[in-house]
Amino acid sequence: MSDKSKKCIVLGVTGGIAAYKAADLCSKMVQAGYDVHVIMTASALELITERTFLTLSRNPVTTTLWDVPIWQPEHIALAERADLLVVAPCTANFIGKYTHGIGDDALTTFALAHTEKVLLAPAMNPRMWQNAAVKENIEILKTRDVEFIGPEPGRVACGDDGLGRMAEPVEILEQVKRLF
Ligand SMILES: Cc1cc2nc3c(=O)[nH]c(=O)nc-3n(C[C@H](O)[C@H](O)[C@H](O)COP(=O)(O)O)c2cc1C
């Protein structure tokens, strides 16, 4: 059951292989006393199940714009309550869509309606991180006061070494606390 006395965080989970680490982040944020609502993209659902986040967040998980039991779409209901949007892992695709105002699923549509703080934890192959379009999108988002954490150097899942690993959940939680 949603607790209105707690700070409300929307955790957006996108289709990066680090999606499994988002489960740990979700658990840590709940243990830290936040009311966590998860929105998953279709690609994230290919990598980790909705039930994991349902159980860890103790709140319904949004996976589509269209399956809404009440009159008010969930992305608008959440946008009225959310104090912070955290997207972890955050794909190059989400960064591109968010920069350019595209809302074609529950997460990107929520992000367009959200007016409070935003923290993105990018995670991708180092070559994607170096892509000129990705770099330019990040610079644009920084001018809009969007906060970033990571990525960090090291070995990414596909075997390459470089900058692309998602920041560790414990570090993201510390950044969340700082933002509040
Ligand atoms: C196994 C697998 C792992 C992937 N990992 C990443 C990743 O870490 N970062 C990224 O930006 N894209 C990654 N992708 C590509 C994204 O899933 C793809 O761009 C997708 O359209 C992202 O959709 P979303 O942003 O709506 O979740 C991966 C794809 C596959 C098949």
Ligand as a Chemical Component Dictionary entry (heavy atoms), coordinates in Angstrom:
data_LIG
# 
_chem_comp.id                   LIG 
_chem_comp.type                 NON-POLYMER 
_chem_comp.pdbx_formal_charge   0 
_chem_comp.three_letter_code    LIG 
# 
loop_
_chem_comp_atom.comp_id 
_chem_comp_atom.atom_id 
_chem_comp_atom.alt_atom_id 
_chem_comp_atom.type_symbol 
_chem_comp_atom.charge 
_chem_comp_atom.model_Cartn_x 
_chem_comp_atom.model_Cartn_y 
_chem_comp_atom.model_Cartn_z 
_chem_comp_atom.pdbx_ordinal 
LIG C1  C1  C 0 21.002 -8.245 -23.785 1  
LIG C2  C2  C 0 20.889 -6.770 -24.070 2  
LIG C3  C3  C 0 21.505 -5.876 -23.222 3  
LIG C4  C4  C 0 21.429 -4.506 -23.465 4  
LIG N1  N1  N 0 22.047 -3.654 -22.625 5  
LIG C5  C5  C 0 21.987 -2.319 -22.876 6  
LIG C6  C6  C 0 22.649 -1.407 -22.014 7  
LIG O1  O1  O 0 23.286 -1.786 -21.012 8  
LIG N2  N2  N 0 22.523 -0.084 -22.273 9  
LIG C7  C7  C 0 21.823 0.397  -23.350 10 
LIG O2  O2  O 0 21.770 1.613  -23.536 11 
LIG N3  N3  N 0 21.185 -0.459 -24.188 12 
LIG C8  C8  C 0 21.254 -1.793 -23.975 13 
LIG N4  N4  N 0 20.616 -2.658 -24.809 14 
LIG C9  C9  C 0 19.818 -2.104 -25.917 15 
LIG C10 C10 C 0 18.461 -1.609 -25.400 16 
LIG O3  O3  O 0 17.758 -2.676 -24.761 17 
LIG C11 C11 C 0 17.631 -1.048 -26.558 18 
LIG O4  O4  O 0 18.243 0.147  -27.033 19 
LIG C12 C12 C 0 16.199 -0.788 -26.189 20 
LIG O5  O5  O 0 15.524 -0.196 -27.280 21 
LIG C13 C13 C 0 16.082 0.094  -24.952 22 
LIG O6  O6  O 0 14.729 0.359  -24.683 23 
LIG P1  P1  P 0 14.301 1.170  -23.386 24 
LIG O7  O7  O 0 15.173 2.379  -23.301 25 
LIG O8  O8  O 0 12.863 1.535  -23.686 26 
LIG O9  O9  O 0 14.397 0.246  -22.250 27 
LIG C14 C14 C 0 20.704 -4.025 -24.596 28 
LIG C15 C15 C 0 20.090 -4.943 -25.438 29 
LIG C16 C16 C 0 20.197 -6.289 -25.193 30 
LIG C17 C17 C 0 19.547 -7.250 -26.158 31 
# 
loop_
_chem_comp_bond.comp_id 
_chem_comp_bond.atom_id_1 
_chem_comp_bond.atom_id_2 
_chem_comp_bond.value_order 
_chem_comp_bond.pdbx_ordinal 
LIG C1  C2  SING 1  
LIG C2  C3  SING 2  
LIG C2  C16 DOUB 3  
LIG C3  C4  DOUB 4  
LIG C4  N1  SING 5  
LIG C4  C14 SING 6  
LIG N1  C5  DOUB 7  
LIG C5  C6  SING 8  
LIG C5  C8  SING 9  
LIG C6  O1  DOUB 10 
LIG C6  N2  SING 11 
LIG N2  C7  SING 12 
LIG C7  O2  DOUB 13 
LIG C7  N3  SING 14 
LIG N3  C8  DOUB 15 
LIG C8  N4  SING 16 
LIG N4  C9  SING 17 
LIG N4  C14 SING 18 
LIG C9  C10 SING 19 
LIG C10 O3  SING 20 
LIG C10 C11 SING 21 
LIG C11 O4  SING 22 
LIG C11 C12 SING 23 
LIG C12 O5  SING 24 
LIG C12 C13 SING 25 
LIG C13 O6  SING 26 
LIG O6  P1  SING 27 
LIG P1  O7  DOUB 28 
LIG P1  O8  SING 29 
LIG P1  O9  SING 30 
LIG C14 C15 DOUB 31 
LIG C15 C16 SING 32 
LIG C16 C17 SING 33 
# 
